[in-house]
C-alpha cells in the first residue's frame, strides 16, 4: 500500500478531536504533533487491508472513507460522524477494508509513539474515569490484562456477541405507553405499580422540594397528575437506572457506586443548567446526564468475568475510559433512545468539540462535568469551563474566583434537591 505523505504536522486542535488523545496535556500534544505527519490519499485508495496486522491507530482528519466487512457490509464515515473521534478498524487483525471515497487526510499513530509521549510528558497525575478519582497509574503502558480485556471486549462488541445491559421492564412499559400516546394517569399508574419500589419513589418525588405543593400526594395516580406524564416518564426511567449500577464483585461494586455518584451529580447539574435556559427540557437534561456514562456499566460487568487476581483497579479504570463512549452509544441505540443521548455518550468528554453556534444537550453534560471537577485533582487535567466552546454556546455568565459557574454556585440547594431526588 502506498500513500502520499504531506510534510505537515497536525495541530494540537486537530489531535484533540480524537478521544484517545483528549487526556494529553498541551505539552504532550505539541510533542505528538512534531512526531507524526498528516498523510494524504486520493479517492479509490485502499488505506487499510482486511486481515492486516500492522500496529497503528488510524484517525480520519478530512474526507470520506468506506469500511467494508468480510460479509460485504458497507458503512461510510466522515470526520463529523461521532464514530470518527475513535480509531478506525482498530482490532487486529483488521476487520475491514478501509477505502477512500474522496481525497482524504489521515493520521497513523503507532502505540509506542503515543506511549513515549505519555511517559515523557509532564502530565503524570493518575486520572480517574469520567470525573471521579481512582488510584493507580496513568494509561501509559497497558498491562496484559488491559490488553486482553479491551481486545476481547471490542471483539465481542464488533461481532454482536457482547451482552449489553437491558432496559428495566417497567421503563420499557412506560416508554411504549408514551409512544402510543397513552396519557391517562390511571393507565400509566397501573403499569408503574407493578414495581412497588418505583411507585414509592415516584410518590415521594411528587412531594419533594422540586415538585411538591402544600397538599401531600398519597397515590401513584395523584403523583402522575401532579408531575405530568412527560416528567413521570423521565423520572421512572431515572429511578429504574439505579438497578443497573450493581455488581457482585466488591471491587467492581465500589466502582459502580463511584460511577453512580458521579452520574447523579452530573445529572443534577444538567437539570439546574437546563432550568436557566428555556431551549432545554430540565428532566430530559437530567436523564441524559445520568446516562452519559452508561457504557462504563457494561465494561465493569464484563470485567467481572475475569479472574480476581488480575482485576487491578487502575487497569479496570483505564479500560473503562477507553471503551466507555463506543459502548454507551451502542447501549442507548439498543434501548431506542433519541439521538441526544447517543451524542452525549460519544462526545461528553470531547471538551473542545465545536458543533456550531447552537447548543445541545451534550454541551450541558460537558459543562456539568467540568463544573463537578472544580476543587478536585481532576481539574488540573481538564480545561477551565470558560475555555471550552460549550461555555460560549450556552451563554452561562460569570465565573467565580474558583472558576466555577456563578449560577451553579448560587443554586447549590437546587442541585442538592436534584441529587436527593435521584437517590430516593
C-alpha positions as CSV (number, residue, x, y, z in Angstrom):
1,X,0.0,0.0,0.0
2,X,1.4,3.4,-0.9
3,X,0.2,6.9,0.1
4,X,1.4,10.3,-0.4
5,X,2.7,11.9,2.8
6,X,2.3,15.7,3.1
7,X,5.0,17.5,5.0
8,X,2.6,18.9,7.5
9,X,2.1,18.1,11.2
10,X,-1.3,18.0,12.9
11,X,-2.0,21.0,15.1
12,X,-3.0,20.3,18.8
13,X,-6.5,21.3,17.9
14,X,-6.7,18.5,15.3
15,X,-5.2,16.0,17.7
16,X,-7.7,17.0,20.4
17,X,-10.6,15.9,18.2
18,X,-9.8,12.2,18.8
19,X,-11.0,10.6,22.0
20,X,-7.8,8.6,22.9
21,X,-5.8,11.8,22.8
22,X,-8.0,14.2,24.7
23,X,-6.4,13.5,28.1
24,X,-2.9,14.7,26.8
25,X,-1.5,17.9,28.2
26,X,-0.7,20.8,25.9
27,X,3.0,19.9,26.0
28,X,2.2,16.3,25.2
29,X,0.0,17.3,22.2
30,X,2.8,19.5,20.9
31,X,5.3,16.6,21.2
32,X,2.9,14.3,19.4
33,X,2.3,16.9,16.7
34,X,6.1,17.0,15.9
35,X,6.3,13.2,15.9
36,X,3.6,12.4,13.4
37,X,2.6,13.7,9.9
38,X,-0.8,14.1,8.2
39,X,-0.9,11.7,5.2
40,X,-2.9,12.2,2.1
41,X,-4.5,9.8,-0.4
42,X,-6.7,10.2,-3.5
43,X,-10.1,8.7,-4.0
44,X,-10.2,4.9,-4.5
45,X,-7.1,4.1,-2.5
46,X,-7.1,1.1,-0.1
47,X,-6.0,2.6,3.2
48,X,-6.3,-0.5,5.4
49,X,-6.5,-4.1,4.2
50,X,-8.7,-6.5,6.0
51,X,-6.6,-9.1,7.9
52,X,-3.7,-6.7,8.2
53,X,-1.6,-7.0,11.4
54,X,0.1,-3.6,11.2
55,X,0.1,-2.0,14.6
56,X,-1.0,1.6,14.5
57,X,-4.2,3.7,15.2
58,X,-5.8,5.2,12.1
59,X,-7.6,8.6,12.5
60,X,-9.6,10.3,9.8
61,X,-8.8,14.1,9.6
62,X,-10.6,15.1,6.4
63,X,-12.6,13.3,3.6
64,X,-14.9,10.4,3.1
65,X,-13.9,6.8,3.7
66,X,-15.8,3.5,3.4
67,X,-15.5,0.4,5.6
68,X,-16.2,-3.0,4.0
69,X,-16.5,-6.0,6.3
70,X,-15.9,-9.7,5.3
71,X,-19.7,-10.3,4.9
72,X,-19.9,-7.4,2.4
73,X,-21.5,-5.0,4.9
74,X,-20.6,-1.4,4.0
75,X,-20.5,1.7,6.2
76,X,-19.4,5.2,5.3
77,X,-17.6,7.6,7.6
78,X,-16.8,11.3,7.6
79,X,-15.0,13.5,10.1
80,X,-18.2,14.9,11.6
81,X,-19.6,11.5,12.4
82,X,-19.3,10.7,16.1
83,X,-17.6,7.4,15.5
84,X,-14.7,9.3,13.7
85,X,-13.5,10.5,17.1
86,X,-12.2,6.9,17.7
87,X,-9.5,5.0,15.8
88,X,-10.9,3.3,12.6
89,X,-10.9,-0.5,12.3
90,X,-8.7,-0.8,15.4
91,X,-8.8,-4.5,16.2
92,X,-6.0,-6.8,15.0
93,X,-6.2,-8.5,12.6
94,X,-8.1,-5.7,10.9
95,X,-11.8,-6.5,10.4
96,X,-12.4,-4.1,7.5
97,X,-11.1,-2.9,4.2
98,X,-10.9,0.9,4.5
99,X,-11.2,2.7,1.2
100,X,-11.0,6.4,0.4
101,X,-14.2,7.6,-1.4
102,X,-12.8,11.1,-1.8
103,X,-9.4,12.7,-1.3
104,X,-8.6,12.1,2.3
105,X,-6.2,13.2,5.0
106,X,-5.4,10.9,7.9
107,X,-3.1,10.1,10.8
108,X,-1.3,6.8,11.6
109,X,-0.1,6.8,15.2
110,X,1.9,3.9,16.5
111,X,1.2,2.7,20.0
112,X,4.9,3.1,21.0
113,X,4.9,6.7,19.8
114,X,1.9,7.5,22.0
115,X,3.3,5.6,25.0
116,X,6.6,7.5,24.7
117,X,4.7,10.8,24.6
118,X,2.6,9.9,27.6
119,X,5.6,8.7,29.7
120,X,7.8,11.7,28.7
121,X,5.2,14.4,29.3
122,X,4.5,16.5,32.4
123,X,1.0,15.1,33.0
124,X,1.9,12.3,35.5
125,X,-1.2,12.6,37.7
126,X,-3.2,9.4,37.8
127,X,-6.5,10.0,36.2
128,X,-9.9,8.7,37.0
129,X,-12.7,7.8,34.7
130,X,-15.5,10.3,33.9
131,X,-14.6,12.8,36.5
132,X,-14.1,10.8,39.7
133,X,-10.7,9.9,41.1
134,X,-9.2,6.4,41.1
135,X,-5.9,5.1,42.3
136,X,-3.2,3.7,40.1
137,X,-1.0,4.8,37.1
138,X,-2.0,6.7,34.0
139,X,-2.6,4.9,30.8
140,X,1.0,4.7,29.6
141,X,1.9,1.1,29.3
142,X,-1.1,-1.2,29.0
143,X,-0.9,-4.4,31.1
144,X,-1.6,-7.8,29.7
145,X,-5.0,-7.8,31.4
146,X,-6.0,-4.4,30.0
147,X,-5.0,-5.6,26.5
148,X,-6.9,-8.8,27.0
149,X,-10.0,-7.1,28.4
150,X,-10.1,-4.4,25.8
151,X,-9.3,-6.8,22.9
152,X,-11.9,-9.4,23.9
153,X,-14.5,-6.7,24.7
154,X,-14.1,-4.9,21.4
155,X,-14.1,-8.3,19.6
156,X,-17.4,-9.3,21.2
157,X,-18.8,-5.8,20.5
158,X,-18.0,-5.9,16.8
159,X,-19.4,-9.4,16.4
160,X,-22.6,-8.6,18.3
161,X,-21.7,-11.2,20.9
162,X,-21.5,-8.7,23.8
163,X,-24.3,-8.9,26.4
164,X,-25.3,-5.3,27.0
165,X,-27.5,-4.1,29.9
166,X,-31.2,-4.4,29.3
167,X,-33.6,-1.5,30.0
168,X,-35.6,-2.4,33.1
169,X,-39.1,-3.8,32.4
170,X,-41.1,-1.0,34.0
171,X,-39.2,1.6,32.0
172,X,-40.0,-0.4,28.7
173,X,-43.7,-0.5,29.5
174,X,-43.9,3.3,30.3
175,X,-41.8,4.2,27.2
176,X,-44.2,2.1,25.0
177,X,-47.2,3.8,26.6
178,X,-45.7,7.2,25.8
179,X,-45.0,6.2,22.2
180,X,-48.6,5.0,21.9
181,X,-49.9,8.4,23.2
182,X,-51.4,6.8,26.3
183,X,-51.6,9.8,28.7
184,X,-54.3,8.6,31.0
185,X,-52.9,8.8,34.6
186,X,-54.8,5.8,35.8
187,X,-53.5,3.6,32.9
188,X,-49.9,4.7,33.4
189,X,-50.2,4.2,37.2
190,X,-51.3,0.6,36.7
191,X,-48.0,0.0,34.8
192,X,-45.8,1.7,37.3
193,X,-47.5,-0.1,40.3
194,X,-46.1,-3.4,39.1
195,X,-42.9,-2.1,40.6
196,X,-43.6,-1.1,44.3
197,X,-40.2,0.5,44.8
198,X,-40.5,2.8,41.8
199,X,-44.1,3.6,42.8
200,X,-42.9,4.7,46.2
201,X,-40.1,6.7,44.7
202,X,-42.5,8.5,42.3
203,X,-44.9,9.5,45.1
204,X,-42.0,10.7,47.2
205,X,-40.7,12.7,44.3
206,X,-44.0,14.4,43.7
207,X,-43.9,15.6,47.3
208,X,-40.3,16.7,47.1
209,X,-39.0,20.2,47.2
210,X,-38.7,20.1,43.4
211,X,-42.3,19.3,42.6
212,X,-44.3,19.4,45.9
213,X,-47.2,21.6,46.8
214,X,-48.9,22.4,50.1
215,X,-51.1,19.3,49.9
216,X,-49.4,15.9,50.1
217,X,-49.9,13.3,47.3
218,X,-50.5,9.8,48.6
219,X,-51.3,7.8,45.4
220,X,-49.5,6.9,42.2
221,X,-52.3,8.5,40.2
222,X,-52.1,11.7,42.2
223,X,-48.3,11.8,41.6
224,X,-48.7,11.4,37.9
225,X,-51.3,14.1,37.7
226,X,-49.1,16.5,39.7
227,X,-45.9,15.7,37.7
228,X,-47.5,15.3,34.3
229,X,-46.9,12.3,32.0
230,X,-43.7,13.5,30.4
231,X,-41.9,14.3,33.8
232,X,-43.3,11.0,35.1
233,X,-41.8,9.1,32.2
234,X,-38.3,10.6,32.7
235,X,-38.4,10.1,36.4
236,X,-39.4,6.5,36.1
237,X,-36.5,5.9,33.7
238,X,-34.1,7.7,36.1
239,X,-35.3,5.6,39.1
240,X,-35.1,2.4,37.1
241,X,-31.5,3.0,36.0
242,X,-30.1,2.7,39.6
243,X,-30.7,-1.0,39.4
244,X,-28.1,-1.4,36.7
245,X,-25.3,0.1,38.7
246,X,-24.6,-3.1,40.7
247,X,-22.0,-5.8,40.7
248,X,-21.4,-9.0,42.7
249,X,-17.7,-8.2,43.0
250,X,-16.8,-5.9,45.9
251,X,-14.1,-4.1,43.8
252,X,-16.4,-3.6,40.9
253,X,-19.3,-2.6,43.2
254,X,-17.1,0.2,44.6
255,X,-16.6,1.4,41.0
256,X,-20.3,1.2,40.4
257,X,-21.1,3.3,43.4
258,X,-18.5,5.9,42.4
259,X,-19.9,5.9,38.9
260,X,-23.5,6.4,40.2
261,X,-22.3,9.2,42.5
262,X,-20.6,10.9,39.5
263,X,-23.6,10.3,37.2
264,X,-26.2,11.7,39.7
265,X,-24.0,14.8,40.3
266,X,-23.7,15.5,36.6
267,X,-27.4,14.8,36.1
268,X,-28.3,17.3,38.8
269,X,-26.0,19.9,37.3
270,X,-27.6,19.3,33.9
271,X,-31.1,19.8,35.4
272,X,-30.2,23.1,37.0
273,X,-28.4,24.4,33.9
274,X,-31.4,23.5,31.8
275,X,-33.7,25.4,34.2
276,X,-31.8,28.5,33.3
277,X,-32.3,28.0,29.5
278,X,-35.7,27.6,28.0
279,X,-34.2,25.8,25.0
280,X,-33.8,22.7,27.1
281,X,-36.2,20.3,29.0
282,X,-34.8,20.0,32.5
283,X,-35.9,16.4,33.1
284,X,-34.6,15.3,29.7
285,X,-31.3,17.1,30.5
286,X,-31.1,15.3,33.9
287,X,-31.7,11.9,32.3
288,X,-29.1,12.5,29.6
289,X,-26.6,13.5,32.3
290,X,-27.5,10.4,34.2
291,X,-26.8,8.1,31.3
292,X,-23.8,9.7,29.6
293,X,-21.5,7.1,31.2
294,X,-23.8,4.0,30.9
295,X,-21.1,2.3,28.8
296,X,-18.9,2.0,31.9
297,X,-21.6,-0.2,33.5
298,X,-21.2,-2.7,30.6
299,X,-17.4,-2.6,30.9
300,X,-17.4,-3.2,34.6
301,X,-19.9,-6.1,34.2
302,X,-17.6,-7.6,31.5
303,X,-14.5,-7.3,33.8
304,X,-16.4,-9.4,36.4
305,X,-15.8,-12.5,34.2
306,X,-12.0,-12.2,34.6
307,X,-10.1,-13.8,37.5
308,X,-10.0,-11.8,40.7
309,X,-6.1,-11.8,40.8
310,X,-5.9,-9.7,37.5
311,X,-8.6,-7.2,38.3
312,X,-6.3,-4.3,39.2
313,X,-8.3,-1.1,39.9
314,X,-6.1,1.1,37.7
315,X,-6.3,-1.3,34.8
316,X,-10.1,-1.6,35.0
317,X,-10.4,2.2,35.1
318,X,-8.2,2.6,32.0
319,X,-10.3,0.0,30.1
320,X,-13.5,1.9,31.1
321,X,-12.0,5.2,29.9
322,X,-11.0,3.7,26.6
323,X,-14.3,1.8,25.9
324,X,-17.0,3.9,27.6
325,X,-18.0,6.1,24.6
326,X,-18.5,3.5,21.9
327,X,-20.2,1.1,24.3
328,X,-22.5,3.7,25.8
329,X,-23.7,4.7,22.4
330,X,-24.5,1.1,21.4
331,X,-26.5,0.5,24.6
332,X,-28.5,3.7,24.1
333,X,-29.2,2.7,20.4
334,X,-30.3,-0.8,21.6
335,X,-32.7,0.8,24.0
336,X,-34.1,3.1,21.3
337,X,-33.1,6.3,23.0
338,X,-33.1,9.6,20.9
339,X,-30.0,11.0,19.2
340,X,-29.3,13.5,22.0
341,X,-28.5,10.6,24.4
342,X,-26.2,8.8,21.9
343,X,-24.3,12.0,21.1
344,X,-23.8,12.8,24.8
345,X,-22.4,9.2,25.4
346,X,-20.0,9.6,22.5
347,X,-18.8,13.1,22.9
348,X,-19.3,14.1,26.6
349,X,-15.5,14.0,27.2
350,X,-14.6,15.8,24.0
351,X,-14.0,19.0,25.8
352,X,-13.2,21.1,22.7
353,X,-16.0,19.8,20.4
354,X,-17.3,22.6,18.3
355,X,-20.6,22.0,16.7
356,X,-21.6,25.5,15.5
357,X,-23.5,28.2,17.4
358,X,-26.5,26.3,18.6
359,X,-26.0,24.5,21.9
360,X,-27.2,20.9,22.5
361,X,-27.6,18.6,25.5
362,X,-24.0,17.3,25.1
363,X,-22.9,20.9,25.8
364,X,-24.8,20.7,29.1
365,X,-23.1,17.4,30.0
366,X,-19.6,18.8,29.2
367,X,-20.2,21.9,31.3
368,X,-21.7,19.8,34.2
369,X,-18.7,17.5,34.2
370,X,-16.2,20.3,34.2
371,X,-18.1,22.1,37.0
372,X,-18.0,18.8,39.0
373,X,-14.2,18.8,38.7
374,X,-13.8,22.2,40.4
375,X,-11.8,21.9,43.6
376,X,-10.7,18.3,42.8
377,X,-7.5,16.9,41.3
378,X,-9.3,16.2,38.1
379,X,-9.5,20.0,37.4
380,X,-5.7,20.0,36.7
381,X,-6.0,17.7,33.7
382,X,-9.2,19.3,32.2
383,X,-9.7,22.7,30.6
384,X,-11.4,25.5,32.6
385,X,-15.1,26.0,31.9
386,X,-14.6,29.3,30.1
387,X,-12.0,27.6,27.7
388,X,-14.5,25.2,26.0
389,X,-16.8,26.1,23.1
390,X,-19.8,24.8,25.1
391,X,-19.5,27.7,27.5
392,X,-19.8,30.4,24.9
393,X,-22.7,28.5,23.1
394,X,-24.7,28.3,26.4
395,X,-24.0,31.9,27.4
396,X,-23.6,30.9,31.1
397,X,-22.5,34.2,32.5
398,X,-19.8,34.9,35.1
399,X,-17.3,32.6,36.7
400,X,-16.4,32.8,40.4
401,X,-12.8,33.2,41.6
402,X,-12.7,29.4,41.9
403,X,-13.5,29.2,38.1
404,X,-16.9,27.6,38.8
405,X,-20.1,28.9,37.3
406,X,-21.7,31.6,39.4
407,X,-25.2,30.5,38.5
408,X,-24.5,27.0,39.8
409,X,-22.7,28.1,42.9
410,X,-25.8,30.1,43.7
411,X,-28.1,27.1,43.0
412,X,-26.4,24.7,45.5
413,X,-29.8,24.0,47.2
414,X,-31.4,23.1,43.9
415,X,-28.5,20.8,42.9
416,X,-28.8,19.1,46.3
417,X,-32.5,18.6,45.8
418,X,-31.9,17.0,42.4
419,X,-29.2,14.7,43.7
420,X,-31.5,13.7,46.6
421,X,-34.3,13.0,44.1
422,X,-32.2,10.6,42.1
423,X,-31.2,8.8,45.3
424,X,-34.7,8.4,46.8
